[in-house]
Amino acid sequence: MCGIVGVIGTAGKPIVKELANGAHFLQHRGQAYAGLFVLDSARRSFALEKGEGLADDIFKPLAGLPGDVGIAQTRYKTIGRGGRDNAQPFYDAFAGIALAHNGHITNTPQIEGELAARGQELASDCDAEPLLRVLALWKDHETRRTPGAREQEVMFRAVGEVLQRVTGAYSAVAVTREGLYAFRDPHGFRPMVLGRKGNACVMVASESIALEQNGFQVEEEVPAGSVLFVDRDLQVERAVLAAADPLPCAFELVYFADVDSVMWGEHVRSVRWRAGKVLAEHLAAAAPEVVREIELVVPIPHSPIPGAEAFAATLEKQVEGSAVQYGTPVSKYRYGGRIFMEETQEEREAAAMLDLRLDAKALEGKAVFVVDDSIVRGTNAKRVVAAMRQAGARRVYLGTLWPMVIDSCFQGINTPTQTELIGARYAGSSDAVRDALGVDGLFYMPEELFRRRVLKERSACMACVSGRRAVRFAHPGPVLPPA
């Protein structure tokens, strides 16, 4: 999972501040690497800076960098090795295109094989590079096929070929000397919005918070299967080239997206609140004896906090004479890293131990109901439960705003093998997962309730829950244009 930003200003207006600030407000989407590419149209020069660490640390020395169009990315690794060479953006000097994306290109091996047959190879393990290479080759092909055509026309045709032939999940931003491009895969798995700051700048980003915190007015969500181009006069041209059934990732709503972002026309905070309310009503119907025992509702920071607040408020209303209280005796450092995003199980366990702080006095002797956004591998939940036991909690129950995860994600989340998923490891048995986590009771959000009452029947990708994958792993024909 990554965060991407693209900004273009009027000729000569420096945009590095907006670019860096946009990346700052997408830091929650990836904390391993960050990078930016800035093009100065007046000087006909560019700068490409990227490295390991947080966006603020990498971008702070670049505050005075000239340039009126650029892209930036914050990354956590889902494919390939780490290191600066695998950080985004990537730049193709021959084609004059810089690109960054959020997602996962699933037919990278197919692309690598076709490139190898031409005597070419990739310089990195990052799947943004093959995406850029395919785009660059199709741009060259279309340029030679239609000499004299506007670059925007050529790029739109090239992107159309990419959308048909590159499989997986991707929202991408790209820069050329002519302006800023953005496109989404045909299902729109990964989010992307566009906004404007008066007559000065246009921004495209993964989430609305990156725009709003920069003083931009959000204008639209970029449609699935579409491409847009913003020229030097900040005029936007759009085309829908390869739309399929829309399947935006629903996990964004409960985990990845910032609580203050707007997705699918609704505040993420409101969606998480609704999920907490639905979970509480489900628990009251399924296990009233547990509801009567709960004394303290506790969120595992930070994503499920609105859901936990709604959960506690709903139980208090539903249970006459309820003594349920809401508290936050568990705290975590906001940018200590999202444990689920760590690359190895050893790193996840170490991060869980370092990241957690508890107020033992608030937990002692209490029957506690812990609300988490999800349980993927179980590393964080197991550590929290054990710490609560040690702090003297009398009973510990656990509920999640997301259903049980049983299948790998190939749309931009780092869960490539089922054996690392605790739900799959125990064959979908919530009782077995309950015992493995050491809780007195485990209550997942039912998939049917999530789809019907939280999503309100909107079409979305929940393949990690249902096992019904929409993503393809290869294109049936050639990906690259004729040599």
N, C-alpha and C positions, 0 to 999 in steps of 0.2 A: 504494500500500500504506500502511496506517495501523495504529495501535494504538488500541484503545478500552477504556475502563474505566467501570464503573458501580458505585457503592457506596451502600448504605443502612444506616443504624444505627438503633438504638432511639431513640425520640423524645427529641430534645434532645442526642443524642450527636454531637459534631462529627466529620465524616468527611473533612475536606479533606486531612488528613495522609495517610490511606490512599489517597485519590484521587490526590494528587500523587506519592506513592511508586509507586503502580501505573503511572502514566504514565512515571515515571523508568525503570522496568524494561521498558518497551515502547519506549524511545527508538530502538532499532535498527530499528523498523518505520516510522519517519518522523522526519526531523530538520529539516524546513523550517518547520513551524508546530505550535503546541500551544494548547490551550484547555480551559476547564472551565466547567461550569454547576453551581451549588450552590443548593439550596433549603432555607430555614430554615422548618420547619413551625410553630414556636412564634411567630416574628415575622411569618409569612406574607410573607416577602421572599425575593428571590433575587439572585444575583450571576452575571454572565456575563463572563468574562475570556478573551481569546485574542489571539494575536499571532504574529509571525514569530520563529523561534528555537527553542532547546531548551526542553523542559518545565521543567527546573530553574530556568532564568533567568526564565521567565514566572510560575511558580507560587511561587517563593520569597517574594515580597512578600505572598502571600496566606495565609501560615501561620496567622494568627489568624482567618480567615474563618469565621463561624458557618454552620451548615447540617448537616442530618442525612441528606440524600440528594443525590446528584450524579453527574455523568458527566464524563469527560475524554477527550481525544483527542490523539495525536501523528500528524502528517500529513506525507506527501510527496505532492505533487500528481500526480494521474493524469488529471485532467480540469479544464478551465477555467483561468483565470489565477490568479496568485498574489495576495498582499496579504491584509491582516487581514480584509477583508470576505468572503474565501473560506475563512477558517479555520473549523473547527468547534469546539464545537457550534453549532447553530442553535436559535432559540427562536421559537415561534409564540404570541404573547400571547393571541390570540383563543381558540385551542384549549387553551392552558395546557400545551403540550408542548415540552420541549427534547429534541433528538436529535443523536446523532453516529453515524457508521457507518464501516465498513471495507469497501471494495470499489469497484464501478463500476456505476452505473445506466445500462444501455445504451439504454433508451427515453426518456431525458431529452428529446430533441426532440419526441417524441410528447406527453409531459406538458406541455411548454412550449406546444405548439400548442393543446392543449385548454384550458389556462389563458388563452391569448391570446383564444380564442373567447369567453371569459367576461369579457374586459376586464381580466384579471389578468396580472401579469408577475412574474418572479423578480428578486430583488435582488442575486443573486450568480451566479457561474459554477460554483459547487461543486454536485456532484450530490446532496449531502446535503439541500440545500434542497428540490428537487422531491420527494425521498422523504418529507421531513417534511410538505410541503404535501399530498401525496396522503393520508398518514395522518391529518392534521388534518381534511381534508374528509370522509373516510369516518367519522371519529369523530363529526363534527357530524351527518352523515346518519343514522348509527345511533342517536345520542342522540335526534334528532327522531322517528325511526321507533319507538323503544321508550322512551317517557318513563317515568322512574322506575326504569330498570334500573341496576344497579351499574356504576360506571365500568369495573371490570375486565371485565365482560361486554361492554360497548360496545367497549372497546379490543381485546379478543380478536377480535371480529367485524371491526373495522376493520383489524387486522393481517392477518386472513385474506384480506380483499379486496386488501390491498397485496401479499401473497405471490402471489396469483393474477395480478395485473395489472402489477406493477412488475418489469421484466426485468433480468437481469444478476446480479451477485454482491454480496451485502451481508449483513453481520452488524451489527446495530444495537442501541444502548442508548438508552432514552428515560426521561424523568422527568416525572411529573405530581405534583400535590399528594397523590395517594393512595399513590404509591410508585415503584418502579423496574420498568421493562419491558425485555425483551431478546428479539430474534428473529433468525432466520437464514433466508436464502433457501432455496427447496425443494431445491436440490442441496447446500447447505452448503459452498459454495466456500471461504468464509473461516472461520477457526477462532473458537471461543468456548467458554469454560469458566466454571463457577460454583463458588464455594467459600464457606466460612463461617468466621468467627473467633468460636468459642464462641457465646455468646448476645448478642454485641455488634454484629456487622456481617455483611452478606452482600455479596460482590463478584462481579461478572461481568466478564470480561476476555478479550482476544484470546488470551492465552497463560497457561499455568499459572505461569510464573515471576513474573508480576505478583502473583499470589495468595500463593505460597509465600514470597516475599521480604518480604511484608507480614504474615506470621504466620497466613495463612488456610489452612484444610484444603480441598484440592480435592475436590469431591463428584461432579461430573459434567461431561461435555461436553454442551453444549446441542445437542439433535438438529436435524438439517436440517429445514427447513420447520416449525419449532415456534416458539412464543412462551411466555415465562414472565413471571410477575408476582410481585414480592416486596413484601409489605405492611409496614405500620409495626410489626407484631409479628414481622417476619422470617419469616413463613410464605410458602412458595412454591407458587404455582398454575401448572400447566403444561398445554399442549395442543399436539398435533401437528396442524397445519392444512392443510399443502400439501406433504407430503413427496414427492419424486421420487427417481430413482436417486441415491444419495449420490456426489458427485464432489468431495471436498475437494482442494484444490490440493496436488499432490505437490511442487511447487517450494518450498513452505514447509519441507519436510523437509531440503532440501540448502542453502537459501540464507536465506530470510527469518527463520524461527523462531530464537529463542535456543537455543544448544546445550544449555542446562540445562532447557528446557521439555519437557513431556510432550505428545505428540500421538498420537492414534489408539491410546492405551494404551501407548505406548513412548517412551522417552527419545530425544530428537532426536540426542543424542550417539551412541547405539547405532546409529541408522539411518545416520548418516554414517560411522561405523566400518565397518558392513557394506558400504556403497557402496564404500569404499576397498578393502576386501578383494576384492570382486567385480571392481573395475577391475584390480587387480593380477593376479588369476587370468586375466582376459581378455587382458591384455597378455602374460602368460607363454605363453599358447596362440597368440596372434596374431603376436607379434613377439619370439621368444626371443632374437634377436640384440640387440635393444634392451635387454632385461633384463640380459644379460651385460655390457653396457657401462655401465649406470647406476652412478654412484658416490655421488650425493647426491640425496635426495628432499626437495623443498622445497614447503611450502604457500604459497599467496597468502593472507595473513590476511584475514578471521578465520574465516569459515564452514567452509572445507574442512579445518581443522586435524585433527579426529578422523579424517577420511577419509585424509589424508596419512599420519598415524601408522599406520593400519591397512595402507595400501598398502606402506609401507616394511617393516613387520613381516612381512607376507605374502610379499614378495619374498625377504626374508632367510631365511625358512623353506623356500621352494620351490627356491631356487638354491643348490646345494652350493658351499661355499667363497665365497659371496657377500660382496662388500665394500661392499654398500649401507649407507649411513648416512642417518640422518634429521637434518635441520638446519633452523634458522629464520633464515637470513641476510637474509630479506626481512621488513621490519616496516612497519606502517602505524598511524597515529594512529587509535584506536578510534572517536572521534567526529568525525573530520574529514569525515564524510559518506560514505555508500555511493555510489561513483562511478556505478553503474548507475542510481541514483535522481536524478541531476542532470537538469535539465529540457532542456538543449540539448547538442549534441555539443561545442560550444566549452567549455561549463562542465565536461563530463566529462573532456575532454582536459586542461584546466587543473588540475582536481582530481587527476587521475592523476599529474601531474608534481609537485604540491606534497606529495602524500600518501605518496610512496614513499621508503623508506630501505633501502639494501643494505649488507651487509658484504662488500666486494669480496674481501677476503683469503680468506674461506671459499669463494668461488666460483671463484677463479682456477685455471685448468687442469682443472676438473672437468667430467665429463659429468653434467649436472643433469636430473632429471625433476621438472617443476613440476606440482603438483596444484592445480587450481582447482575451485570448486564448479560453474561453468558458464561458457560464453562466449555472451554475448548480442549485444553490439555489437562486442566485441573491443578496446575502448579500453584497458582495464586490462591485458589479457593482452599486447597489443602493446607497451605501455610497459614492462612487467616483462621481457619477452624482450629488448628492445633494451638495457635497463639491465644485464641479466646478460651480454650479449655485451660490452658496454663494460667490465664488471668483469673480463673475461677468462675467462668460462666457455668450455670447449672445445666442448661440445655442449649444446644445450638442447632437451629434449623436453617436451611438454605433454599432460596428460591431465585429463579432467573427470569429476566425479561425476554429471553430468547429461547426457543426450543432446543432440544438436545442436538448437538452437532455430531453427525454420524459419517459424513463424507468429506473428502478433500475439496479444497477450493482451488480452481485454476483460473480465477478471474481477478487475481491480484492480491490474494492473501496467502501468507506463507504456511500452508498446511498441506504439503505435497503427498504425504503418506498417511494412510488411515490408522496405522499402528500408533501414531503419536496422539490420536484423538481419543480421549478417555471414553466417550460415548461409544465409539466404534470398537474400542478395545474390549469393552464389556458387552458387545453384541446388542447394544441398545437397551440394556437393562438398567433402569433408574435405581433399582434396589442395589445392584452391584456397584454402581457409581457412588451411591450413598455410602455404602460400607467402605469403599476405597477412600472417600474423602473424610470419613470419620464423623459424619453429621447424624443427628437423631432423626432427621427427616429431610428429604430432598424433593423439591417441587419445581419441575420445569414448566415453562409456559407451553401449553399445547399448541401444536402447529396450526390446527384448525381455528383456534381462538385468535391466534396472532394474525392469520390471514383475514379472518372475517371482521374482527373488532379493532385490531390495531392498524392494520393496513387498509381496512374498509374495502376489502375485495380488490384493491388495486393490483395490477400485474407487477410482479417483482421476482427477482432471483432469490430463491432460498434453497439452492441445490445442496448446500452443506447440511441442510436439515432433511430434505426429502430424498436426496440421492438422484434426483432427476436433473441431469446436466444438460444445459442448452449449448454450451461452448463446444466448438469443434477443435480437433487436434491436428488437422491437416486440410489443405485445400486439394480438391480432387484433380486439379490441373496444375500447370506451372504457375509459380508465384511471380517470377521475374519476367520482364518483357523479352521479346526475341532479341538475341544477341546481334 
